[in-house]
Amino acid sequence: MRNLSSWQDGVRSLIWEEQHRQAGRLLLVDDVEAYIDKILINADFLCLHTSDKCLGFVAYYCRDTSTPDAFITLFILAPEIRGSGLAASLLTGVTMQSRQHNCSRLTLWVNKNNAGALRFYQRQGFRFCESKEPMLLMELPLCFEKDSTLPFSKLMES
């Protein structure tokens, strides 16, 4: 039996629900439990939950002083709250935390077949950097330099 807090149990449950919904294609790792344990121990989290259920979370890394990048390792919303605008709120929280830790960009890998996620990240100002089948690396600059390619609307929101 694991000694976890309720938010951690909720995160674990939501990951497994989404892994099943996506027929095992959410996490392309050999040992899903080991991956979940790793992020619960090492990642920072922003969570949305009711008193009895985790509705969504972002697991991310922004405290590694050896890199200027923050990295979203996992971002899941329960189906019943998708399209509510809460994903953008969670992403804003991660962006703010990353800036506070002096990160210059926020990166993530997304499955190229996840059209909804791709649209969401592009609307939020992410751009494509790299492809490694079936995944795409995307980035969001957090420091606005003279040659920034962020859309004007995103620059105005900062």
CYANA upper distance limits for C-alpha pairs under 8 A (distance plus 0.5 A):
  4 LEU  CA      8 GLN  CA      6.42
  4 LEU  CA      9 ASP  CA      6.91
  5 SER  CA      9 ASP  CA      6.88
  6 SER  CA     10 GLY  CA      6.59
  7 TRP  CA     11 VAL  CA      6.66
  7 TRP  CA     47 CYS  CA      8.39
  7 TRP  CA     49 HIS  CA      8.40
  7 TRP  CA     54 CYS  CA      7.36
  8 GLN  CA     12 ARG  CA      6.63
  8 GLN  CA     40 LEU  CA      7.45
  9 ASP  CA     13 SER  CA      6.62
 10 GLY  CA     14 LEU  CA      6.62
 10 GLY  CA     53 LYS  CA      6.52
 10 GLY  CA     54 CYS  CA      5.28
 11 VAL  CA     15 ILE  CA      6.65
 11 VAL  CA     54 CYS  CA      6.68
 11 VAL  CA     56 GLY  CA      8.18
 11 VAL  CA     57 PHE  CA      7.74
 12 ARG  CA     16 TRP  CA      6.88
 12 ARG  CA     36 ILE  CA      7.30
 13 SER  CA     17 GLU  CA      6.68
 14 LEU  CA     18 GLU  CA      6.65
 14 LEU  CA     54 CYS  CA      7.28
 14 LEU  CA     55 LEU  CA      8.13
 14 LEU  CA     56 GLY  CA      8.03
 14 LEU  CA     76 ILE  CA      8.15
 14 LEU  CA     78 ALA  CA      7.68
 15 ILE  CA     19 GLN  CA      6.51
 15 ILE  CA     76 ILE  CA      7.93
 16 TRP  CA     20 HIS  CA      6.68
 17 GLU  CA     21 ARG  CA      6.66
 18 GLU  CA     22 GLN  CA      6.57
 18 GLU  CA     26 LEU  CA      7.48
 18 GLU  CA     76 ILE  CA      8.23
 19 GLN  CA     23 ALA  CA      6.75
 19 GLN  CA     24 GLY  CA      5.53
 19 GLN  CA     25 ARG  CA      7.05
 19 GLN  CA     26 LEU  CA      5.68
 19 GLN  CA     27 LEU  CA      7.30
 20 HIS  CA     24 GLY  CA      6.23
 22 GLN  CA     26 LEU  CA      6.41
 24 GLY  CA     28 LEU  CA      8.08
 27 LEU  CA     32 VAL  CA      7.44
 29 VAL  CA     35 TYR  CA      8.06
 31 ASP  CA     35 TYR  CA      6.91
 32 VAL  CA     36 ILE  CA      6.67
 33 GLU  CA     37 ASP  CA      6.61
 34 ALA  CA     38 LYS  CA      6.60
 35 TYR  CA     39 ILE  CA      6.87
 36 ILE  CA     40 LEU  CA      6.62
 37 ASP  CA     41 ILE  CA      6.76
 38 LYS  CA     42 ASN  CA      6.49
 38 LYS  CA     43 ALA  CA      8.32
 39 ILE  CA     43 ALA  CA      5.40
 39 ILE  CA     59 ALA  CA      7.59
 43 ALA  CA     59 ALA  CA      6.30
 43 ALA  CA     60 TYR  CA      5.92
 43 ALA  CA     61 TYR  CA      5.94
 44 ASP  CA     59 ALA  CA      6.19
 44 ASP  CA     60 TYR  CA      5.83
 44 ASP  CA     61 TYR  CA      6.50
 44 ASP  CA     62 CYS  CA      8.31
 45 PHE  CA     57 PHE  CA      7.18
 45 PHE  CA     58 VAL  CA      6.10
 45 PHE  CA     59 ALA  CA      5.17
 45 PHE  CA     60 TYR  CA      6.89
 46 LEU  CA     57 PHE  CA      5.97
 46 LEU  CA     58 VAL  CA      5.87
 46 LEU  CA     59 ALA  CA      7.36
 46 LEU  CA     90 LEU  CA      7.21
 46 LEU  CA     93 GLY  CA      7.99
 46 LEU  CA     94 VAL  CA      7.96
 47 CYS  CA     54 CYS  CA      7.75
 47 CYS  CA     55 LEU  CA      8.17
 47 CYS  CA     56 GLY  CA      6.30
 47 CYS  CA     57 PHE  CA      4.70
 47 CYS  CA     58 VAL  CA      7.11
 47 CYS  CA     90 LEU  CA      8.38
 48 LEU  CA     54 CYS  CA      6.58
 48 LEU  CA     55 LEU  CA      5.85
 48 LEU  CA     56 GLY  CA      5.58
 48 LEU  CA     57 PHE  CA      6.53
 49 HIS  CA     53 LYS  CA      6.05
 49 HIS  CA     54 CYS  CA      4.75
 49 HIS  CA     55 LEU  CA      5.55
 49 HIS  CA     56 GLY  CA      7.41
 50 THR  CA     54 CYS  CA      7.00
 50 THR  CA     55 LEU  CA      7.78
 54 CYS  CA     78 ALA  CA      8.47
 55 LEU  CA     77 LEU  CA      6.42
 55 LEU  CA     78 ALA  CA      5.61
 55 LEU  CA     81 ILE  CA      7.78
 56 GLY  CA     75 PHE  CA      8.11
 56 GLY  CA     76 ILE  CA      5.86
 56 GLY  CA     77 LEU  CA      4.54
 56 GLY  CA     78 ALA  CA      6.28
 57 PHE  CA     74 LEU  CA      8.47
 57 PHE  CA     75 PHE  CA      6.36
 57 PHE  CA     76 ILE  CA      6.14
 57 PHE  CA     77 LEU  CA      7.04
 57 PHE  CA     90 LEU  CA      7.97
 58 VAL  CA     72 ILE  CA      7.51
 58 VAL  CA     73 THR  CA      8.29
 58 VAL  CA     74 LEU  CA      6.29
 58 VAL  CA     75 PHE  CA      4.88
 58 VAL  CA     76 ILE  CA      7.12
 58 VAL  CA     90 LEU  CA      7.46
 58 VAL  CA     91 LEU  CA      8.24
 58 VAL  CA     94 VAL  CA      8.30
 59 ALA  CA     72 ILE  CA      6.49
 59 ALA  CA     73 THR  CA      6.18
 59 ALA  CA     74 LEU  CA      5.63
 59 ALA  CA     75 PHE  CA      6.86
 60 TYR  CA     70 ALA  CA      7.69
 60 TYR  CA     71 PHE  CA      5.97
 60 TYR  CA     72 ILE  CA      4.68
 60 TYR  CA     73 THR  CA      5.87
 60 TYR  CA     74 LEU  CA      7.49
 60 TYR  CA     94 VAL  CA      8.13
 61 TYR  CA     70 ALA  CA      6.03
 61 TYR  CA     71 PHE  CA      5.68
 61 TYR  CA     72 ILE  CA      6.98
 61 TYR  CA     73 THR  CA      8.02
 62 CYS  CA     69 ASP  CA      7.46
 62 CYS  CA     70 ALA  CA      4.85
 62 CYS  CA     71 PHE  CA      7.07
 62 CYS  CA     97 GLN  CA      8.08
 62 CYS  CA     98 SER  CA      5.99
 62 CYS  CA    101 HIS  CA      7.02
 62 CYS  CA    103 CYS  CA      7.42
 63 ARG  CA     70 ALA  CA      8.19
 63 ARG  CA    101 HIS  CA      6.94
 64 ASP  CA     68 PRO  CA      8.39
 68 PRO  CA    102 ASN  CA      7.69
 68 PRO  CA    103 CYS  CA      5.29
 68 PRO  CA    104 SER  CA      6.05
 68 PRO  CA    105 ARG  CA      7.55
 69 ASP  CA    103 CYS  CA      5.72
 69 ASP  CA    104 SER  CA      6.43
 69 ASP  CA    105 ARG  CA      5.62
 69 ASP  CA    106 LEU  CA      6.32
 69 ASP  CA    107 THR  CA      7.44
 70 ALA  CA     98 SER  CA      6.56
 70 ALA  CA    103 CYS  CA      6.40
 70 ALA  CA    104 SER  CA      8.27
 70 ALA  CA    105 ARG  CA      6.72
 70 ALA  CA    106 LEU  CA      5.21
 70 ALA  CA    107 THR  CA      6.74
 71 PHE  CA    106 LEU  CA      6.11
 71 PHE  CA    107 THR  CA      5.31
 71 PHE  CA    108 LEU  CA      6.20
 72 ILE  CA    106 LEU  CA      7.81
 72 ILE  CA    107 THR  CA      6.76
 72 ILE  CA    108 LEU  CA      5.58
 72 ILE  CA    109 TRP  CA      8.40
 73 THR  CA    108 LEU  CA      6.99
 73 THR  CA    109 TRP  CA      8.09
 77 LEU  CA     81 ILE  CA      7.16
 77 LEU  CA     82 ARG  CA      6.76
 77 LEU  CA     87 ALA  CA      7.80
 78 ALA  CA     82 ARG  CA      7.19
 81 ILE  CA     86 LEU  CA      7.97
 82 ARG  CA     86 LEU  CA      8.13
 82 ARG  CA     87 ALA  CA      8.03
 83 GLY  CA     87 ALA  CA      8.46
 85 GLY  CA     89 SER  CA      7.20
 86 LEU  CA     90 LEU  CA      6.75
 87 ALA  CA     91 LEU  CA      6.66
 88 ALA  CA     92 THR  CA      6.58
 88 ALA  CA    124 GLN  CA      8.11
 89 SER  CA     93 GLY  CA      6.87
 90 LEU  CA     94 VAL  CA      6.92
 91 LEU  CA     95 THR  CA      6.59
 92 THR  CA     96 MET  CA      6.63
 93 GLY  CA     97 GLN  CA      6.73
 94 VAL  CA     98 SER  CA      6.51
 95 THR  CA     99 ARG  CA      6.67
 95 THR  CA    106 LEU  CA      7.78
 95 THR  CA    142 LEU  CA      8.00
 96 MET  CA    100 GLN  CA      6.75
 97 GLN  CA    101 HIS  CA      6.93
 98 SER  CA    102 ASN  CA      6.95
 98 SER  CA    103 CYS  CA      5.86
 98 SER  CA    106 LEU  CA      7.98
 99 ARG  CA    103 CYS  CA      5.85
 99 ARG  CA    104 SER  CA      7.67
 99 ARG  CA    142 LEU  CA      7.15
103 CYS  CA    142 LEU  CA      7.42
104 SER  CA    141 PRO  CA      6.62
104 SER  CA    142 LEU  CA      5.34
104 SER  CA    143 CYS  CA      5.66
105 ARG  CA    139 GLU  CA      7.01
105 ARG  CA    140 LEU  CA      5.94
105 ARG  CA    141 PRO  CA      4.73
105 ARG  CA    142 LEU  CA      5.20
105 ARG  CA    143 CYS  CA      7.49
106 LEU  CA    139 GLU  CA      6.02
106 LEU  CA    140 LEU  CA      5.52
106 LEU  CA    141 PRO  CA      6.89
106 LEU  CA    142 LEU  CA      7.34
107 THR  CA    137 LEU  CA      7.50
107 THR  CA    138 MET  CA      6.10
107 THR  CA    139 GLU  CA      4.83
107 THR  CA    140 LEU  CA      6.88
108 LEU  CA    137 LEU  CA      6.25
108 LEU  CA    138 MET  CA      6.00
108 LEU  CA    139 GLU  CA      7.11
109 TRP  CA    135 MET  CA      6.55
109 TRP  CA    136 LEU  CA      5.92
109 TRP  CA    137 LEU  CA      4.98
109 TRP  CA    138 MET  CA      6.74
110 VAL  CA    114 ASN  CA      7.79
110 VAL  CA    117 ALA  CA      7.83
110 VAL  CA    118 LEU  CA      7.71
110 VAL  CA    135 MET  CA      5.92
110 VAL  CA    136 LEU  CA      5.82
110 VAL  CA    137 LEU  CA      7.02
110 VAL  CA    138 MET  CA      7.98
111 ASN  CA    134 PRO  CA      6.29
111 ASN  CA    135 MET  CA      4.95
111 ASN  CA    136 LEU  CA      6.72
112 LYS  CA    118 LEU  CA      7.85
112 LYS  CA    134 PRO  CA      6.40
112 LYS  CA    135 MET  CA      5.99
112 LYS  CA    136 LEU  CA      6.48
113 ASN  CA    134 PRO  CA      8.16
114 ASN  CA    118 LEU  CA      6.78
115 ALA  CA    119 ARG  CA      6.65
116 GLY  CA    120 PHE  CA      6.68
117 ALA  CA    121 TYR  CA      6.63
118 LEU  CA    122 GLN  CA      6.64
119 ARG  CA    123 ARG  CA      6.60
120 PHE  CA    124 GLN  CA      6.83
121 TYR  CA    125 GLY  CA      6.99
121 TYR  CA    126 PHE  CA      5.86
121 TYR  CA    127 ARG  CA      8.46
122 GLN  CA    126 PHE  CA      5.42
122 GLN  CA    127 ARG  CA      6.86
124 GLN  CA    154 LYS  CA      7.92
125 GLY  CA    140 LEU  CA      6.70
125 GLY  CA    150 LEU  CA      6.59
125 GLY  CA    151 PRO  CA      7.16
125 GLY  CA    154 LYS  CA      6.90
126 PHE  CA    138 MET  CA      6.41
126 PHE  CA    139 GLU  CA      5.61
126 PHE  CA    140 LEU  CA      5.02
126 PHE  CA    141 PRO  CA      8.32
126 PHE  CA    150 LEU  CA      8.48
127 ARG  CA    138 MET  CA      5.79
127 ARG  CA    139 GLU  CA      5.95
127 ARG  CA    140 LEU  CA      7.06
128 PHE  CA    136 LEU  CA      7.42
128 PHE  CA    137 LEU  CA      6.50
128 PHE  CA    138 MET  CA      4.97
128 PHE  CA    139 GLU  CA      7.03
129 CYS  CA    136 LEU  CA      7.96
129 CYS  CA    137 LEU  CA      5.93
129 CYS  CA    138 MET  CA      5.95
129 CYS  CA    139 GLU  CA      7.22
130 GLU  CA    136 LEU  CA      6.32
130 GLU  CA    137 LEU  CA      5.48
130 GLU  CA    138 MET  CA      7.76
131 SER  CA    135 MET  CA      6.50
131 SER  CA    136 LEU  CA      5.00
131 SER  CA    137 LEU  CA      6.63
132 LYS  CA    136 LEU  CA      6.62
132 LYS  CA    137 LEU  CA      8.35
141 PRO  CA    148 SER  CA      8.30
141 PRO  CA    150 LEU  CA      8.09
144 PHE  CA    148 SER  CA      6.39
144 PHE  CA    155 LEU  CA      8.38
150 LEU  CA    154 LYS  CA      6.94
150 LEU  CA    155 LEU  CA      7.14
151 PRO  CA    155 LEU  CA      7.09
152 PHE  CA    156 MET  CA      6.83
153 SER  CA    157 GLU  CA      7.03
154 LYS  CA    158 SER  CA      7.20
